[in-house]
């Protein structure tokens, strides 16, 4: 095991705690989306032999594979020929090969439907925000397009618009060129403006949106008419539902938050700032106040994209080995906005050799008075199970939705100083 001469504070023992969260879900995702499409008249919009493009994003939405399969089932049942297009702006290094690989890492293969990847786009015109609307070449050449997206909270939004069908239309179908145009003209103004052009000029036949529960599973699926007004109404209405299902860490004050993994399929910033604190990107009141954050690894599905790592205080050398500067840089530069210091999200924190080093040095740097308040989570999208230090147990006992499953035990490290799998 590597040792450092840096000052450190030993990590306290941790108790395993269950957080009770709403687990209501759609039981048959594949069958539900298939039937909804047929009930909404898919057969009247798809002729036999029509080639229908389906957007496949990079954020790893709950039930993603079943949603794609059910959509393809419906199209094939009326004689159409579905295919998938990567719809993810500049992710995957802004290359067709990278975006196809990113889908593969999310479990999406050509067994579901052929994948047609290109970074080429068609310009549809200039929107009222000043952003030029772009449309994926394969979507333009298709006989119809189905926009599949997820309605989800976002740290930045305007008038009830966040991640949803309008954003997928703007950034997903727009590829890297469209994403860059949208961000450079003000992302949320563009998310409002660009789809007015895209939906008027592209061959969109339906939108499909979903809302996740706190377990990253679909709790609602809805097929939406392909008009700007319908997309806007669905985004605004379902965002209110998504906020209800957003899980939080049940503590407002921590000396250290340990995050086993961060990644793009978990949040656009790797760690959801709705969970770790919007002040880390927007300033303002430090609530919740997590004085130090240590993400230990970067997910495989991120393809090396570590946007959001700048929100952390310490990382590990293991994290650094998983990090790809090229895919990170193209994403952060594409997302550049006027008067926005978003490049800070890609700044690298102190990287320490092992998990133990990162945790103990971070805890020392927090200058803790008394017993440390430490919480460990898998990632910011899975908060049903937590590990907490003894100093937090009084709060756990007072919280009606928290239950101690296992008493405090020493954090299990392997001989190299990395956390043992749990």
C-alpha positions as CSV (number, residue, x, y, z in Angstrom):
1,X,0.0,0.0,0.0
2,X,1.2,3.4,-0.9
3,X,1.6,5.9,1.9
4,X,1.9,9.7,1.8
5,X,3.7,12.1,4.0
6,X,0.7,14.5,3.7
7,X,-1.3,15.2,6.9
8,X,-4.4,13.1,7.2
9,X,-7.2,12.2,9.6
10,X,-8.3,8.6,9.8
11,X,-11.8,7.9,8.5
12,X,-14.4,7.1,11.1
13,X,-16.4,3.8,11.0
14,X,-19.5,3.9,8.9
15,X,-23.0,2.6,9.5
16,X,-25.2,1.4,6.6
17,X,-28.5,3.2,6.4
18,X,-31.6,2.8,4.2
19,X,-33.5,5.8,2.9
20,X,-37.1,5.2,2.2
21,X,-37.9,6.6,-1.3
22,X,-40.9,6.3,-3.6
23,X,-40.4,3.2,-5.7
24,X,-43.6,3.3,-7.9
25,X,-42.7,2.3,-11.4
26,X,-44.0,1.2,-14.8
27,X,-44.0,-2.6,-14.6
28,X,-43.8,-3.3,-18.4
29,X,-41.8,-0.5,-19.9
30,X,-41.4,-2.2,-23.3
31,X,-45.1,-3.1,-23.6
32,X,-46.3,0.2,-22.3
33,X,-44.4,2.4,-24.9
34,X,-45.4,0.0,-27.7
35,X,-49.1,0.2,-26.8
36,X,-49.1,3.9,-26.3
37,X,-47.6,4.5,-29.7
38,X,-50.2,2.3,-31.4
39,X,-53.0,3.8,-29.4
40,X,-51.9,7.3,-30.5
41,X,-52.2,6.3,-34.2
42,X,-48.7,5.3,-35.2
43,X,-50.2,3.2,-38.0
44,X,-51.5,6.4,-39.6
45,X,-48.1,8.1,-39.6
46,X,-45.9,5.2,-40.7
47,X,-46.2,3.5,-44.1
48,X,-44.9,0.1,-44.9
49,X,-41.2,0.4,-45.6
50,X,-40.8,3.8,-43.9
51,X,-37.4,4.3,-42.2
52,X,-38.0,5.8,-38.8
53,X,-35.1,7.4,-36.8
54,X,-35.2,7.1,-33.0
55,X,-33.1,9.3,-30.8
56,X,-30.7,7.5,-28.5
57,X,-29.2,9.7,-25.8
58,X,-26.2,9.4,-23.6
59,X,-27.6,10.0,-20.2
60,X,-28.5,6.4,-19.3
61,X,-32.2,7.0,-18.6
62,X,-34.0,4.4,-16.6
63,X,-35.4,1.6,-18.7
64,X,-33.5,2.9,-21.7
65,X,-33.1,-0.5,-23.5
66,X,-36.8,-1.4,-22.9
67,X,-37.9,2.0,-24.2
68,X,-35.9,1.6,-27.4
69,X,-37.1,-2.0,-27.8
70,X,-40.8,-1.1,-27.3
71,X,-40.5,1.8,-29.7
72,X,-38.9,-0.5,-32.3
73,X,-41.6,-3.1,-31.7
74,X,-44.4,-0.6,-32.4
75,X,-42.7,0.7,-35.6
76,X,-42.1,-2.9,-36.9
77,X,-45.7,-3.9,-36.1
78,X,-47.0,-1.3,-38.6
79,X,-44.5,-2.2,-41.3
80,X,-41.8,0.5,-40.6
81,X,-38.1,0.0,-40.3
82,X,-36.6,1.6,-37.2
83,X,-33.1,2.7,-36.7
84,X,-31.2,4.5,-33.9
85,X,-29.3,7.7,-34.1
86,X,-26.9,8.9,-31.3
87,X,-28.5,12.1,-30.0
88,X,-26.0,13.5,-27.5
89,X,-24.6,16.8,-28.7
90,X,-20.8,16.7,-28.2
91,X,-20.5,13.6,-26.0
92,X,-18.3,10.7,-27.1
93,X,-15.6,13.1,-28.2
94,X,-18.0,14.6,-30.8
95,X,-17.2,11.7,-33.2
96,X,-19.6,9.2,-34.7
97,X,-17.3,6.4,-33.6
98,X,-17.2,7.7,-30.0
99,X,-21.0,8.2,-29.8
100,X,-21.6,4.6,-31.1
101,X,-19.2,3.3,-28.5
102,X,-20.9,5.3,-25.8
103,X,-24.2,3.7,-26.7
104,X,-22.6,0.3,-26.6
105,X,-21.4,1.0,-23.1
106,X,-25.0,1.8,-22.2
107,X,-26.0,-1.6,-23.5
108,X,-27.4,-0.3,-26.9
109,X,-26.4,-2.6,-29.8
110,X,-27.6,-3.3,-33.3
111,X,-29.6,-6.2,-32.0
112,X,-32.2,-3.6,-31.0
113,X,-32.0,-1.8,-34.4
114,X,-29.4,-0.5,-36.8
115,X,-27.3,2.4,-35.5
116,X,-26.7,5.2,-37.9
117,X,-24.1,7.6,-36.5
118,X,-22.9,10.9,-38.1
119,X,-21.8,14.3,-36.9
120,X,-23.1,15.8,-40.1
121,X,-26.1,18.1,-39.8
122,X,-28.5,20.2,-41.9
123,X,-29.0,23.8,-41.0
124,X,-32.7,24.6,-40.6
125,X,-32.4,28.4,-40.0
126,X,-31.7,30.9,-37.3
127,X,-34.0,30.8,-34.3
128,X,-35.2,33.8,-32.3
129,X,-32.4,33.2,-29.7
130,X,-29.8,33.7,-32.4
131,X,-28.9,30.0,-32.4
132,X,-28.9,28.2,-35.8
133,X,-31.0,25.1,-35.6
134,X,-29.2,21.9,-36.8
135,X,-30.7,18.5,-37.6
136,X,-28.8,15.2,-37.7
137,X,-28.2,14.1,-41.3
138,X,-29.7,10.7,-40.7
139,X,-32.8,12.2,-39.1
140,X,-33.2,14.5,-42.1
141,X,-33.0,11.6,-44.5
142,X,-35.4,9.4,-42.5
143,X,-39.1,9.1,-43.4
144,X,-39.9,10.0,-39.8
145,X,-38.3,10.8,-36.4
146,X,-39.3,9.8,-32.9
147,X,-37.7,12.0,-30.2
148,X,-37.1,9.9,-27.1
149,X,-36.1,11.8,-24.0
150,X,-36.3,12.0,-20.3
151,X,-37.8,14.9,-18.3
152,X,-35.4,15.6,-15.5
153,X,-34.4,18.4,-13.2
154,X,-31.5,20.6,-14.2
155,X,-29.6,23.1,-12.1
156,X,-30.2,25.8,-14.7
157,X,-33.5,26.4,-16.4
158,X,-36.1,29.0,-17.4
159,X,-39.8,29.1,-16.9
160,X,-40.1,25.4,-16.0
161,X,-38.0,24.0,-18.8
162,X,-35.2,21.6,-18.0
163,X,-33.9,18.4,-19.6
164,X,-36.8,17.0,-21.7
165,X,-38.1,16.8,-25.2
166,X,-37.3,20.4,-26.2
167,X,-33.7,20.0,-25.1
168,X,-33.3,16.6,-26.9
169,X,-34.7,18.3,-30.0
170,X,-32.2,21.2,-29.7
171,X,-29.0,19.4,-28.5
172,X,-29.6,15.8,-29.2
173,X,-30.8,16.1,-32.8
174,X,-28.5,19.1,-33.3
175,X,-25.4,17.1,-32.6
176,X,-22.2,19.0,-31.7
177,X,-22.9,21.9,-34.1
178,X,-26.4,22.4,-32.7
179,X,-25.3,22.0,-29.1
180,X,-22.5,24.6,-29.6
181,X,-25.0,27.0,-31.3
182,X,-27.5,26.6,-28.4
183,X,-25.0,27.2,-25.7
184,X,-23.3,30.1,-27.3
185,X,-26.6,31.9,-27.7
186,X,-27.8,31.0,-24.2
187,X,-28.8,27.4,-23.6
188,X,-32.2,27.8,-22.2
189,X,-33.3,30.6,-24.5
190,X,-32.2,28.4,-27.3
191,X,-34.0,25.3,-25.9
192,X,-37.1,27.4,-26.1
193,X,-36.4,28.8,-29.6
194,X,-34.7,26.2,-31.7
195,X,-37.5,23.5,-31.5
196,X,-39.9,25.9,-33.0
197,X,-37.8,25.6,-36.2
198,X,-37.0,21.9,-35.9
199,X,-40.5,20.7,-35.2
200,X,-41.8,22.8,-38.1
201,X,-39.3,21.6,-40.6
202,X,-38.2,18.1,-39.5
203,X,-40.3,14.9,-40.0
204,X,-40.9,14.3,-36.3
205,X,-43.9,12.0,-35.8
206,X,-44.0,11.7,-32.0
207,X,-42.1,12.5,-28.9
208,X,-41.7,9.9,-26.1
209,X,-40.8,11.2,-22.6
210,X,-40.4,9.5,-19.3
211,X,-39.9,10.5,-15.6
212,X,-37.8,8.4,-13.3
213,X,-38.4,7.5,-9.7
214,X,-35.7,7.8,-7.1
215,X,-34.4,4.3,-8.1
216,X,-33.6,5.4,-11.7
217,X,-36.7,3.5,-13.0
218,X,-39.5,4.8,-15.2
219,X,-42.4,5.9,-13.1
220,X,-44.3,7.5,-16.0
221,X,-44.1,7.1,-19.8
222,X,-45.9,9.4,-22.2
223,X,-46.2,9.7,-26.0
224,X,-46.5,13.4,-27.1
225,X,-47.8,15.0,-30.2
226,X,-45.0,16.4,-32.5
227,X,-45.8,20.1,-32.0
228,X,-43.9,22.8,-30.2
229,X,-46.8,23.5,-28.0
230,X,-47.2,19.9,-27.0
231,X,-43.5,19.4,-26.3
232,X,-43.4,22.6,-24.2
233,X,-46.5,21.6,-22.2
234,X,-45.2,18.1,-21.5
235,X,-41.8,19.4,-20.4
236,X,-43.2,21.9,-18.0
237,X,-45.9,19.6,-16.6
238,X,-43.6,16.6,-16.1
239,X,-40.8,18.6,-14.7
240,X,-43.0,19.2,-11.7
241,X,-43.4,15.5,-11.3
242,X,-39.7,14.9,-11.7
243,X,-39.0,17.3,-8.9
244,X,-41.2,15.3,-6.6
245,X,-39.2,12.2,-7.3
246,X,-35.8,13.8,-7.0
247,X,-34.0,12.2,-4.1
248,X,-31.7,14.2,-1.8
249,X,-29.0,13.3,0.7
250,X,-30.9,13.7,4.0
251,X,-28.2,15.9,5.7
252,X,-27.6,19.6,5.2
253,X,-24.2,19.7,6.8
254,X,-21.3,17.3,6.1
255,X,-17.5,17.5,6.6
256,X,-17.0,15.0,3.9
257,X,-19.1,13.4,1.1
258,X,-17.6,10.3,-0.4
259,X,-19.0,9.5,-3.9
260,X,-18.0,6.0,-5.2
261,X,-18.5,7.1,-8.8
262,X,-19.5,10.1,-11.0
263,X,-20.3,10.1,-14.7
264,X,-22.2,11.7,-17.6
265,X,-24.9,9.0,-17.5
266,X,-25.5,10.0,-13.9
267,X,-25.7,13.8,-14.4
268,X,-24.6,16.3,-17.0
269,X,-22.1,17.5,-14.4
270,X,-21.1,14.0,-13.3
271,X,-22.5,14.7,-9.8
272,X,-26.0,16.3,-9.7
273,X,-25.7,19.8,-8.2
274,X,-29.3,19.5,-7.1
275,X,-27.9,16.9,-4.7
276,X,-24.4,18.3,-3.8
277,X,-25.4,22.0,-3.8
278,X,-26.0,24.5,-6.6
279,X,-23.7,26.9,-4.9
280,X,-20.8,24.9,-6.2
281,X,-21.6,26.2,-9.7
282,X,-23.8,29.2,-9.1
283,X,-22.5,30.6,-5.8
284,X,-24.9,31.8,-3.1
285,X,-25.9,30.2,0.1
286,X,-23.9,27.0,0.9
287,X,-26.9,24.7,1.4
288,X,-26.4,21.9,1.6
289,X,-22.9,22.5,2.9
290,X,-20.6,19.6,2.1
291,X,-17.2,21.0,2.9
292,X,-15.3,18.4,1.0
293,X,-16.3,16.0,-1.8
294,X,-14.3,13.1,-3.0
295,X,-15.4,11.1,-6.1
296,X,-13.4,8.0,-6.2
297,X,-13.9,6.8,-9.8
298,X,-15.4,7.8,-13.2
299,X,-18.0,5.5,-14.8
300,X,-17.2,3.3,-17.7
301,X,-20.2,4.7,-19.7
302,X,-18.7,8.2,-19.4
303,X,-16.1,7.3,-22.0
304,X,-13.5,9.3,-20.1
305,X,-15.7,12.5,-20.0
306,X,-15.1,14.0,-16.5
307,X,-17.0,17.2,-16.8
308,X,-18.0,18.1,-13.2
309,X,-14.8,16.9,-11.6
310,X,-14.0,20.5,-10.9
311,X,-16.9,20.5,-8.4
312,X,-14.9,18.0,-6.3
313,X,-12.0,18.7,-3.9
314,X,-10.0,15.5,-4.2
315,X,-9.9,12.6,-6.5
316,X,-7.8,9.4,-6.9
317,X,-5.1,8.3,-9.3
318,X,-7.6,5.6,-10.3
319,X,-10.0,8.4,-11.4
320,X,-7.1,10.0,-13.4
321,X,-6.5,6.7,-15.3
322,X,-10.2,6.7,-16.3
323,X,-10.1,10.3,-17.4
324,X,-9.8,11.3,-21.1
325,X,-8.9,15.0,-21.6
326,X,-10.0,15.0,-25.3
327,X,-13.6,13.9,-24.7
328,X,-13.9,16.2,-21.6
329,X,-12.5,19.3,-23.4
330,X,-14.7,19.0,-26.5
331,X,-17.8,18.7,-24.2
332,X,-16.8,21.7,-22.0
333,X,-15.9,23.9,-25.0
334,X,-19.2,23.0,-26.8
335,X,-21.1,24.0,-23.6
336,X,-19.4,27.4,-23.4
337,X,-21.9,30.2,-22.8
338,X,-21.6,34.0,-22.5
339,X,-20.6,35.2,-19.0
340,X,-20.4,31.6,-17.8
341,X,-17.3,30.1,-16.2
342,X,-18.2,26.6,-17.1
343,X,-14.5,25.7,-17.7
344,X,-14.2,25.5,-14.0
345,X,-16.2,22.3,-14.1
346,X,-13.3,20.5,-15.8
347,X,-10.6,21.7,-13.5
348,X,-8.7,18.9,-11.9
349,X,-8.7,18.7,-8.1
350,X,-5.8,17.2,-6.0
351,X,-5.3,13.6,-7.2
352,X,-4.1,11.2,-4.5
353,X,-2.8,7.6,-5.0
354,X,-5.5,5.6,-3.3
355,X,-9.0,5.8,-2.0
356,X,-7.8,5.8,1.5
357,X,-5.4,8.6,0.8
358,X,-8.1,10.7,-0.9
359,X,-10.6,10.2,1.9
360,X,-8.2,10.8,4.8
361,X,-6.4,13.8,3.3
362,X,-9.8,15.3,2.4
363,X,-11.0,14.8,5.9
364,X,-7.9,16.4,7.4
365,X,-8.3,19.4,5.0
366,X,-11.9,19.9,6.2
367,X,-10.5,21.0,9.6
368,X,-13.2,19.2,11.5
369,X,-14.1,20.3,15.0
370,X,-15.2,17.3,17.1
371,X,-16.4,14.0,15.5
372,X,-16.6,14.2,11.7
373,X,-19.8,14.1,9.8
374,X,-19.1,11.8,6.9
375,X,-21.5,10.3,4.3
376,X,-20.7,7.9,1.5
377,X,-23.0,7.3,-1.5
378,X,-22.7,5.2,-4.6
379,X,-23.6,8.2,-6.9
380,X,-25.9,11.1,-6.9
381,X,-28.6,9.1,-8.7
382,X,-28.8,6.3,-6.2
383,X,-29.5,7.6,-2.7
384,X,-31.6,4.7,-1.3
385,X,-28.6,3.4,0.6
386,X,-26.0,5.5,2.5
387,X,-23.1,5.0,4.8
388,X,-22.8,7.4,7.6
389,X,-20.4,8.1,10.4
390,X,-21.5,7.9,14.1
391,X,-21.7,11.7,14.4
392,X,-24.7,11.5,12.0
393,X,-26.6,8.8,13.7
394,X,-28.6,11.1,16.0
395,X,-30.0,12.8,12.8
396,X,-30.7,9.3,11.4
397,X,-32.7,8.4,14.5
398,X,-34.8,11.5,14.2
399,X,-35.5,11.1,10.5
400,X,-38.7,9.2,9.7
401,X,-37.4,7.8,6.4
402,X,-34.0,6.6,7.6
403,X,-33.3,3.2,9.1
404,X,-30.0,1.8,10.3
405,X,-29.3,-1.5,8.6
406,X,-25.8,-2.3,9.9
407,X,-23.9,-0.7,12.8
408,X,-20.7,1.3,12.3
409,X,-17.8,-0.7,11.0
410,X,-14.3,0.4,9.7
411,X,-14.3,1.3,6.0
412,X,-13.0,-1.8,4.2
413,X,-9.9,-1.1,2.2
414,X,-7.9,-3.7,0.2
415,X,-4.1,-4.0,0.7
416,X,-3.5,-1.3,-1.9
417,X,-5.7,1.2,0.0
418,X,-8.7,1.1,-2.3
419,X,-12.3,0.4,-1.2
420,X,-13.4,-3.1,-1.4
421,X,-16.5,-3.7,-3.5
422,X,-19.7,-3.6,-1.5
